Amino acid sequence: MLNSRHLRFCAGKSGLALSPRCSSRAFSLYELLVTLAVLTVLATIAIPSFRQMVASQRMVAALNGLITALHTTRSEAIRRGERAVLCPSRDGRLCSAPDGSQTFWHHGYLLYIDKNANHQQDPDEPATRVFETAPGLRIHTARSRSSVAYKPNGLAPASNTTFTFCADHPDVPARTVIVSNSGRPRTSTRLPDGGMPDCSASVAAL
């Protein structure tokens, strides 16, 4: 009877084979088990870090995506000489209404030209641009901030609008995009008043 400690896996033309004798290139069953154990430990350590890295990259992509959309909306208002609006949208055609105390943006958003400046999207005001967001994120503003509008002079005539970005990974901190009255967005890890962003309100909205 062969002792498993002396069995070796030999690589041949037909694949791996068990044999008590083989060339020096072979490895024992014990060595194979040790290798598998080491690989398991390394995978256990690496996978959470990889997930955190992916979540961080999604956060950065979403922040940059929103800032690009805001700049595009401002540019369209100036170029057309009309009021341009960025609003959240679930279907890429119509603006979405607030949900509870928040307005959620992580399903996507669109840009339309408010030709009659009545602060709402009319049937003859289709989306001119549609923007998608990265998966695994929740983005919200206050209920009263259901859109960002730019005048032809490039200003955003309202009080500061704060977008809160919440990742689905606990080790990726929340971020904000703050739009001032001048219409210029900036990123931050804080709210305008210096407080920390609150993600509890948007947990069920993903």
TORKEZA-12071 format. One record per residue (C-alpha): residue in one letter; x, y, z. Coordinates in steps of 0.02 Angstrom, whole numbers, padded with zeros to 5 digits, always signed. Last residue first. Layout:
REM residues N
aXYZ
...
***
This chain:
REM residues 206
l-01517+02588-00190
a-01653+02685-00099
a-01658+02588+00063
v-01494+02661+00128
s-01533+02838+00071
a-01582+02920+00235
s-01441+02835+00331
c-01306+02911+00220
d-01276+03069+00322
p-01132+03179+00267
m-01025+03246+00410
g-01046+03424+00469
g-00942+03572+00413
d-01090+03684+00373
p-01068+03656+00185
l-01069+03467+00214
r-00904+03375+00227
t-00793+03256+00126
s-00788+03384-00013
t-00808+03407-00200
r-00839+03575-00285
p-00971+03634-00406
r-00980+03807-00486
g-01154+03876-00513
s-01117+04047-00442
n-01248+04011-00311
s-01139+03868-00251
v-01150+03684-00299
i-01080+03565-00169
v-01030+03388-00219
t-01017+03276-00067
r-00922+03121-00014
a-00962+02973+00098
p-00817+02868+00161
v-00769+02702+00080
d-00738+02575+00220
p-00920+02523+00236
h-00935+02476+00050
d-01103+02516-00034
a-01045+02694-00064
c-01142+02851-00016
f-01131+03011-00118
t-01217+03166-00048
f-01261+03305-00170
t-01273+03477-00090
t-01363+03622-00174
n-01315+03794-00109
s-01454+03923-00112
a-01538+03960-00276
p-01506+04054-00438
a-01375+03944-00524
l-01272+04071-00623
g-01207+04043-00800
n-01272+04207-00873
p-01399+04109-00976
k-01473+04046-00812
y-01428+03877-00739
a-01547+03757-00652
v-01504+03617-00532
s-01646+03497-00494
s-01745+03415-00353
r-01666+03524-00219
s-01817+03546-00106
r-01816+03361-00065
a-01636+03373-00006
t-01503+03293-00116
h-01463+03111-00143
i-01339+02992-00222
r-01330+02807-00179
l-01189+02705-00254
g-01163+02523-00305
p-01177+02555-00491
a-01095+02707-00574
t-01213+02840-00641
e-01287+02870-00813
f-01310+03039-00896
v-01439+03088-01027
r-01421+03241-01137
t-01547+03344-01235
a-01695+03281-01136
p-01860+03332-01211
e-01940+03504-01186
d-02098+03503-01293
p-02190+03395-01165
d-02147+03519-01025
q-02011+03499-00894
q-02040+03617-00750
h-01970+03781-00685
n-02080+03891-00795
a-01930+03961-00890
n-02022+03953-01058
k-01879+03862-01146
d-01827+03754-00997
i-01689+03664-01093
y-01662+03485-01035
l-01520+03389-00954
l-01544+03215-00884
y-01503+03114-00730
g-01466+02935-00679
h-01535+02805-00559
h-01417+02872-00425
w-01503+03042-00415
f-01623+03026-00269
t-01718+03177-00201
q-01744+03162-00015
s-01877+03191+00118
g-01996+03064+00046
d-01955+03025-00135
p-01929+03179-00242
a-02000+03176-00419
s-01904+03104-00566
c-01873+03208-00722
l-01930+03130-00884
r-01844+03044-01030
g-01692+02950-00963
d-01802+02823-00876
r-01760+02846-00692
s-01719+03031-00701
p-01636+03157-00587
c-01633+03338-00646
l-01511+03454-00735
v-01592+03613-00803
a-01543+03739-00936
r-01623+03913-00944
e-01593+03992-01113
g-01455+04090-01200
r-01412+03936-01300
r-01224+03940-01268
i-01237+04004-01090
a-01371+03880-01037
e-01282+03739-01129
s-01117+03779-01041
r-01202+03773-00870
t-01281+03605-00909
t-01114+03535-00971
h-01025+03596-00815
l-01157+03511-00707
a-01146+03349-00807
t-00956+03347-00793
i-00968+03375-00605
l-01092+03232-00595
g-00979+03113-00690
n-00825+03163-00591
l-00913+03119-00428
a-00980+02957-00501
a-00809+02903-00567
v-00727+02943-00399
m-00857+02841-00305
r-00843+02697-00427
q-00655+02695-00404
s-00677+02689-00215
a-00800+02544-00229
v-00677+02449-00340
m-00536+02479-00217
q-00644+02423-00071
r-00689+02264-00164
f-00506+02231-00201
s-00460+02255-00019
p-00598+02134+00033
i-00536+02005-00096
a-00350+02017-00053
i-00346+01953+00125
t-00458+01802+00099
a-00373+01768-00068
l-00203+01767+00016
v-00263+01646+00149
t-00339+01530+00018
l-00180+01535-00086
v-00078+01486+00065
a-00193+01340+00102
l-00188+01282-00079
t+00002+01285-00077
v+00007+01186+00085
l-00112+01057+00013
l-00006+01038-00145
e+00153+01021-00043
y+00074+00882+00059
l+00017+00793-00099
s+00196+00795-00161
f+00267+00895-00306
a+00341+00838-00472
r+00482+00928-00564
s+00612+00811-00488
s+00549+00671-00599
c+00429+00535-00546
r+00417+00393-00424
p+00277+00349-00300
s+00152+00393-00438
l-00011+00489-00451
a-00046+00565-00622
l-00073+00743-00682
g-00112+00769-00868
s-00110+00649-01015
k+00053+00714-01086
g+00132+00704-00915
a+00143+00801-00754
c+00180+00691-00605
f+00088+00714-00442
r+00188+00627-00307
l+00142+00501-00178
h+00267+00480-00038
r+00163+00561+00098
s+00011+00467+00036
n+00094+00302+00086
l+00069+00171-00049
m+00000+00000+00000
***
